[in-house]
Amino acid sequence: MIRTVKFAACLRNGVRLAAMFAWIFTSICGVAPAAYGSDAAVQIQFDASKSTPRAVENLTERGILRDYRFAWTSIAQALELNTLDPLEGPFAGAAKQLLRETVVGQQHSGLSRQYVDQSHRLEAVFYAPEGDVMELHDTAEYELRISDGGKIIHDEHVVMHYVVLMTPGADRWVIRQLQAVPQS
């Protein structure tokens, strides 16, 4: 009986701890974990072997992976829910402005986009000697669903190529340029 009471008390404390972590995450990031319908499991393969003129360090590689995955999760959330909040952390400059305009356009039209089963083949092609900018090429594959008032009106498999410029911020890498390029 005593073990059962202790287990129940530990379980309650564990639930409280999990709720506290979820609240902290929501407060810091501005988004609730798993609160959105988009596929949060963004898959990224990162090849930094061709980076010039500087090699990408292991710690930098992990940061790029983490922050690029978070950025695409944020794009998916912003475009699915037609909200600007997810764009506040991972984007700056031209990329942020373009995404903000896209969300505002969707808000006016009543349409929304959903990115499902995202996978990205990311390649570092330039890493500045000073470490202040990295150019990446991304081949992204995903299912794109466009909805009008919650009803899917278009669904297709998409392969897109992007040129991306990322720069280090105070505590993360941010996307400053996200340019779709024609397939060759």
N, C-alpha and C positions, 0 to 999 in steps of 0.2 A: 504494500500500500504506500509506504514512504517513497519507494522508487517511482511509482506512478505519479505521485504528487510532484516530486522533483522533476520528472520528465515533462509534466504538463507546465511547470513553471519555466523550465528551459525552453520549451516550445513557444510559450508566450513571449519570453524575452527574445527569442530568435525572430519571431514575427515582428516584434517591435523594432529590432535591429534592422531587419530587411526594409521595413517601412521608413525608418530613419534614413537609410542609404538611398532609397528611391526619392525621398524628399530632397536630400542633399544634391543628388544628381539632377533632379528637376530644377532646383534653385540655381545651380551653377551653369547648366547647359541650356536651360530654358525649354527643354523638351522632356516629356515623360518617357522612360524606357518602355518600349513595346506598346506605346499608346497609339501608334499609327498603323494603318492598314498596309502600308508599303512593306515590301520584303526588306527587312532590316539586315539580312545577311548579305552584304555586298562583298562579293569575292574579288580579290585583287591579287594578281601575280605581278611582282615587281622585279625588273631586270635592271640593275645598276652597273652592269659590267662594261657598258660602252660609254659611260659618262666621261666627258672630257671638259676642260683640261684637268679636272680634279676628280679623284675617286670619291665615291660616296661612303662615308663611315657607317659602321653597323648601327650606331645609335641614331644617326640621321636617317638611315633607311627605315628603322622601326618607326620613327616619328612621321616620316612621309606616309608610310602604310597606314598608320593610325589616323592621321589627319585627312588623308585622301578618302579613306573609307567613311569617316565622319562627314566629310563634305558631300559625298554622293548620297548618303543617308539623309542629310539635311536638304539637298535638292529635291529628293523624292518626297519628303514630308511637305516642303513648301509648295510644290506643284500639285500634290494630291489634295492638300487641305486649303490651298489658296491663302496661305498666310506667310507673312514676311519674317516672322520670328526665327525660324530655323536658319536663316541666312546671316544672322548677326555675328556668329563666331568664326566660321570657316572661310569667309570671303572678304575681299577688300577691292577697292578700285573698280576697274572696268567689269570684272566678273560679277561683283556684287550688284552693280548698276544694271547690267544686262538681266540678271536673274530677278531683280526687283521689278523691272519693266515687264518681264514675262508673267510674273505672278499678278501684277496689277491688270495686265491685259486679260488674263484668265478670269479675274474677279469681275471685270466688266462684261465678259462674254458668257459667264456662267459655266464655262468648261473647266475641266480639271484633267490632269495627267497622272497616270500611275506607272511607275517603273517597277517591273517584277523580274525576279531572277537575274539581277545584275551581275555581270562578270566583266572585269577590266584587266587587260594586259597592258601594264604600265612600264614604260621604258625611259630611263634617265638618259638624255642625250647631251645635256650641257649642265655643268655645275660650276658656277663662277669660282675663280681662285679665292676670292674673299669669303665665299660661302653664303653670299647674300641673295642669290637667285638660282633656281633650278628650272631647266626646261624639261618637260616630260611629254612623251607622246603616248596617248591612250587609245587603245582599240577597245571600245565598250560594246557589249552585247546585252540586250535586255528585251523583255516584252513590253511594248508601249501600249497602254490602254488609255483611250481618251473617253471621258464621260461627260454627259450633259445632264445635270440634275440627278446624278447618281446612276444613270443608265449608260452602259458602255455603248458608244456609237462607232468606235474604231479600235481594232486590236491587231497588232502586227509585231513580228520579230524584227528588231533593228540592230544593225551593226554600224556604229559611228566611230569616226576618228577625230580626236581632239588634240590640239596643241595646248599645253598647260604651262603657265608660269606660276611657281610657288616661291614665296619668300618667308623667311623665319619671322615670326612675331614674338611677342613677349614670352608666350608659353606654348606656342604651337606654330606649325607651318600653315600659311594661309594661301588660298588661291587668288591670284590677282588677275589672271587672264585665263579664260576657258573658251577656246575658239574651235568650233567644229570646222573640219576641213574636208573637201571633197575626197571621195575614195578614188585611188588610182589603180 
